Amino acid sequence: MKKNENYRNEIKSYIVRAGMTMSEVVDYLADEYGWSSSVPNLSGKLKRGSLRYGEAVELADALGYEIVWQKRREVK
């Protein structure tokens, strides 16, 4: 499985866990952040792996999450 597919599946699982549909997510993003209200547009970004970092932050917010950077432990 390609990285893009893994990322897409992970994001789709967060959408399901949030109890939302793709349409609901897209509507929220359009209202709050001025995204396109097109489900195929979001699906295409996920499929191509072309979601920008700022868009990922906004998408996480729409689902009730925030992206946190955490330093990895070094294994010796």
Protein Blocks (a to p, Z undefined) as FASTA:
>chain_A
ZZklmmmmmmmmmmmmnopafklmmmmmmmmnopafbfklmmmmmmnopacfklmmmmmm
mnopacddddddddZZ
